[in-house]
């Protein structure tokens, strides 16, 4: 069995991130957002391809509901 101890001197050196690592973080965040946006668009396209009855059953707005919300259809 091993026991590990550490000794703290009271000095704390703040960690600084390099400009390169900050830029890399922005790039990877941007790529992740583009991928998420692409997935949302593909999912919406797939749902729009379903029949209006099925979309209504799962709670996805159909085009007639969207038109009513926009005020284009009057009863």
C-alpha positions in Angstrom: 0.0 0.0 0.0 1.4 3.4 -1.0 0.7 6.7 0.7 1.0 9.9 -1.1 1.3 13.3 0.6 1.8 16.8 -0.8 3.3 19.9 0.7 1.7 23.3 -0.1 4.0 26.3 0.2 1.2 28.8 0.2 2.2 30.2 -3.1 -0.4 29.8 -5.8 0.6 30.4 -9.3 -2.4 31.2 -11.4 -2.6 29.1 -14.5 -2.6 31.0 -17.7 -3.9 29.7 -20.9 -2.0 30.4 -24.0 -3.5 32.3 -26.9 -3.2 29.1 -29.0 -5.2 27.0 -26.5 -7.9 29.7 -26.2 -8.1 29.9 -30.0 -8.3 26.1 -30.2 -11.2 26.1 -27.7 -13.1 28.6 -29.9 -12.5 26.5 -32.9 -13.7 23.3 -31.3 -16.7 25.1 -29.8 -17.6 26.4 -33.2 -17.3 23.0 -34.8 -19.5 21.5 -32.1 -22.2 24.2 -32.7 -22.1 23.6 -36.5 -22.6 19.9 -35.9 -25.5 20.5 -33.4 -27.1 22.9 -35.9 -26.8 20.4 -38.7 -28.4 17.6 -36.6 -31.3 19.9 -35.6 -31.9 20.8 -39.2 -31.8 17.1 -40.3 -34.1 16.2 -37.5 -36.6 18.9 -38.4 -36.5 17.9 -42.1 -37.2 14.3 -41.1 -40.1 15.3 -38.9 -41.5 17.6 -41.7 -41.5 14.5 -44.0 -43.9 12.7 -41.7 -47.7 12.8 -42.4 -49.6 15.7 -40.7 -51.5 13.2 -38.6 -48.4 11.6 -37.2 -46.8 15.0 -36.6 -49.9 16.1 -34.7 -49.8 12.9 -32.6 -46.2 13.6 -31.5 -46.8 17.3 -30.9 -44.8 18.6 -33.9 -46.5 21.6 -35.4 -48.1 21.1 -38.8 -48.1 23.8 -41.4 -51.7 24.7 -40.7 -50.9 25.3 -37.1 -47.9 27.5 -38.1 -50.1 29.5 -40.4 -52.7 30.1 -37.7 -50.0 31.3 -35.3 -48.8 33.7 -38.0 -52.3 35.0 -38.4 -52.7 33.9 -42.0 -55.7 31.6 -41.5 -59.0 33.0 -40.2 -61.9 30.8 -39.1 
